Amino acid sequence: MTDHIVIVGGGPGGYEAAHVAAQLGAEVTVVDTDGVGGSAVLTDCVPSKTLIATAELMTDMSTARELGVNFHDHEGDAATSIAVDLARVNARVKQLAADQSTDIAARLDRDGVRVVTGRGRLGPDLTVIATTASGEETLRADAIIVATGAAPRTLPSAQPDGERILTWEQVYDLTEVPEKLIVVGSGVTGAEFASAYLSLGIDVTLVSSRDRVLPGEDADASAVLEEVLTRRGMHVLGKSRMQSVTRDGDEVTVTLTDGRTVTGSHCILALGSIPNTADLGLEEAGVATDDGGFITVDRVSRTTARGIYAAGDCTGVLMLASVAAMQGRIAMWHFLGDAVAPLDLKKVSSNVFTSPEIATVGWSQQAVDAGEIAAEVVMLPLAGNARAKMQGVRDGFVKLFCRPGTGIVVGGVVVGPRASELIHPVSIAVAESLTADQLAHAFTVYPSMSGSIAEAARRLHRV
């Protein structure tokens, strides 16, 4: 007998679950509201990293003269500046997001997954009621996955208008370069946008309620990033809590709780996320949520209601597209009886797409310092790396954590260009419980940035 799976939400948690379920022979229906791919593809990860790709190019161009490259105008005179065409950048951003959504939808269609455009709500006895343009449809299921994601958090005193006061989902409608941008919030989203727009040549002020940028990341990494951003001209206001954001014509004013004000032409609000879990019928279905509205799940994505799973940002487990996708896959592997391993957050690698990037995996320096785990630590600056010197890279480092005695690698941090790629060998070491010696003995190309990972591992060797 064929299992019927209904998935509410078409983001990474939803569409990856759909692929697995279809592969295992289930009949799958996805109820999606805003477009297949969800916010990760349409308004968050794909758009922001596309914008950041342009910012990275601008950063590289700014160091070109140091590497012996000069620019000249059509008359042969030396060019003194480069500028970004934000309208063209954002047009490309939105087109790439739409194309990615189309590609995902096409793959779902190839897998035989039915996509219903509408709003899904949990009904009685494992049903989903889909409200579509043509009316209501009741979908019966053997298992349901809720993967409705999350949305930008706003405050009554800081309401976006989509023109000058913006959430991170609204920035792609900008056609003119902001004269002076204020970013409120120094978490991952705020830091990424502040760094990107600074690289695009925009005057940026970052308002942080904490004492440092990226308070949730490795402290050494945060210190490097803040030093770089400040050196490049960003104004970082630490320990400055926003009270309100108001607009008067073309001017935006951010008022701080201590009475100070910051004015600019535009403001991006990066105040965190709230789950899209209201009016889904969760309580009636027996699905528990926490005080913030996030769905409670275990490590195989089960909710408190039999036959109902949840995946992605609506669970608040770890707001990464990769984690959402894995939660969705795990849910289907578990329900459909395939081999499954519970989600292990200590094996999740993540990256902050600032300039420089900050990538992490496994146990953290904070956990080591707090005595949660005993580990030996080595930190190796990239400034001594031959490839880094060739590319004009001075900022960044590799940090590895290994268990004393066994030498098993339990975590790592990489700060530098393309850290999101460099973290992968460390992720493999953490996932497979490799020792520092095993990591060190694998060949690396010379010269390469990855050579610093092997060098750091060699420094953890104990006779």
C-alpha positions, -999 to +999 in steps of 0.1 A: +000+000+000+013+034-010+020+060+017+005+094+012+027+123+024+015+159+026+040+186+031+030+221+041+057+245+028+079+244-003+112+255+012+143+234+017+127+214+046+097+207+023+111+201-011+140+179+002+115+158+022+094+155-010+124+142-030+132+116-004+096+105+000+091+102-038+124+082-040+111+058-014+078+052-033+054+075-015+027+096-031+037+132-023+018+165-023+034+198-014+011+227-004+030+259-010+020+295-007+048+318-020+067+298-045+087+266-045+121+271-028+106+291+000+123+321+015+157+304+013+155+306-025+132+336-032+139+362-005+168+350+018+198+327+011+199+328-028+193+365-032+215+376-004+245+354-014+240+366-050+243+402-038+273+392-017+289+377-048+289+411-064+302+426-032+331+401-031+341+412-066+341+448-055+363+438-026+387+420-049+388+450-072+397+473-043+429+453-038+438+451-075+463+479-075+483+461-047+486+431-070+498+452-099+465+457-118+455+492-129+423+504-145+421+530-172+392+549-188+385+550-225+409+580-229+438+561-213+437+580-180+439+561-148+405+553-134+401+565-098+370+546-087+346+519-095+308+520-089+280+495-086+248+496-107+224+485-079+194+483-103+213+458-125+226+439-095+191+435-080+176+425-113+202+397-116+195+387-079+157+384-085+162+366-118+186+340-103+161+334-074+133+329-098+153+306-120+164+285-090+127+282-079+118+270-114+146+244-114+133+230-081+098+229-093+109+211-124+127+184-104+097+179-081+076+174-113+101+149-126+098+130-092+060+129-096+054+153-067+021+173-069+024+209-059-007+227-048-005+265-047-024+277-017-023+279+021-022+247+040-037+242+075-038+211+096-073+195+098-086+165+119-074+129+116-041+136+096-056+159+070-044+191+055-069+217+043-055+236+013-071+269+006-065+277-031-077+302-056-104+278-067-116+269-031-107+244-004-093+209-009-089+183+019-058+162+015-056+130+035-022+117+046-004+089+064+022+115+075+024+153+074+054+176+075+050+212+085+078+233+069+064+268+068+096+287+077+099+320+094+096+357+086+116+388+095+108+401+130+096+437+132+087+460+161+058+484+166+084+512+169+103+501+138+078+493+110+092+487+075+077+508+046+094+489+018+111+521+005+135+535+031+129+513+061+134+477+050+135+441+061+162+419+045+135+406+022+128+441+008+162+453-002+161+438-037+136+464-049+163+492-044+173+507-077+194+536-065+225+532-042+217+544-007+237+575+003+239+564+039+227+530+052+220+521+088+218+484+096+201+476+129+212+442+143+247+427+144+237+390+142+245+370+111+219+387+088+228+422+099+266+416+096+262+401+062+242+430+047+264+456+065+296+440+051+281+435+016+269+471+012+301+485+026+320+465-001+296+480-027+309+515-017+281+526+005+285+545+038+273+520+064+265+524+101+259+491+121+239+495+153+246+466+177+229+461+210+258+438+221+294+446+229+307+431+196+296+422+161+283+386+157+280+379+195+270+343+188+301+335+168+337+327+178+350+357+197+384+357+178+365+356+145+342+384+155+372+405+165+389+400+131+357+409+113+350+440+133+386+452+129+383+447+091+349+464+088+361+494+109+393+497+088+373+498+056+352+527+070+321+512+087+308+529+117+301+503+144+280+514+173+284+488+200+262+485+231+236+506+213+200+494+215+175+507+190+144+522+204+126+533+172+131+539+135+112+568+118+111+583+084+107+620+074+108+623+036+141+610+023+157+608+058+155+579+082+163+584+119+172+556+143+167+566+179+187+547+205+175+539+241+202+563+255+187+592+235+213+593+207+201+594+171+216+582+139+203+595+105+207+580+071+189+576+038+179+540+044+177+515+072+177+477+071+161+459+101+179+427+111+160+419+143+157+381+140+129+359+128+095+348+139+081+314+129+052+311+104+031+289+127+001+311+134-033+299+122-020+265+110-043+245+133-013+232+153-029+233+187-060+215+175-039+188+160-019+183+192+013+199+179+031+217+207+050+250+203+073+269+226+068+304+239+081+319+207+058+299+185+084+275+172+073+239+168+088+214+192+105+185+175+128+157+185+160+147+167+141+128+140+118+157+133+087+143+151+063+167+167+042+159+198+014+147+174+016+112+160+022+112+123+031+149+121+067+160+116+082+195+112+113+208+096+132+241+090+130+275+105+095+269+120+112+246+145+138+271+156+164+242+159+191+260+139+181+284+112+201+272+083+188+259+049+211+229+052+196+220+086+160+225+073+168+202+043+183+175+066+154+177+090+130+171+061+151+142+048+153+126+083+116+129+088+109+109+056+137+084+062+122+078+097+086+075+087+091+054+056+115+030+074+148+038+057+181+040+075+183+071+095+206+089+120+192+115+144+201+151+137+235+159+154+240+197+156+277+192+165+283+180+130+266+210+113+289+234+095+278+270+090+291+301+074+287+338+078+291+354+044+308+386+055+342+398+041+361+379+054+338+349+058+335+330+091+329+293+089+324+270+119+317+233+128+315+213+159+324+224+194+332+261+200+358+281+218+331+293+242+322+257+251+359+249+257+364+280+279+332+271+298+345+236+306+317+219+286+344+198+268+381+193+272+400+202+241+434+213+228+432+244+206+455+257+179+450+290+160+470+297+129+469+331+112+464+330+074+490+358+070+518+333+070+501+312+042+520+314+009+488+314-012+473+341+011+504+363+005+500+359-033+464+369-031+470+399-008+451+382+021+462+394+055+432+388+077+419+355+090+429+323+106+423+286+110+415+273+144+411+236+153+399+218+185+409+182+193+404+160+223+434+155+245+447+120+245+428+107+215+435+137+193+401+134+177+390+166+159+359+180+175+355+214+160+371+242+139+368+278+128+380+293+095+381+330+089+391+342+054+381+343+018+359+313+008+359+300+044+326+283+034+347+260+012+377+256+034+356+244+064+347+212+045+378+191+054+373+200+090+336+191+088+346+157+074+371+152+103+344+161+128+317+139+112+340+109+109+359+114+142+392+117+125+423+125+145+444+156+140+472+134+127+449+118+101+438+153+090+474+164+089+486+134+068+462+140+040+479+157+011+471+194+004+481+213-027+510+237-024+504+266-024+468+266-011+447+281+017+438+246+027+474+240+036+468+260+067+443+234+079+468+207+076+495+228+093+472+236+122+465+198+125+503+191+125+507+216+154+482+195+174+504+164+171+516+150+204+545+125+207 
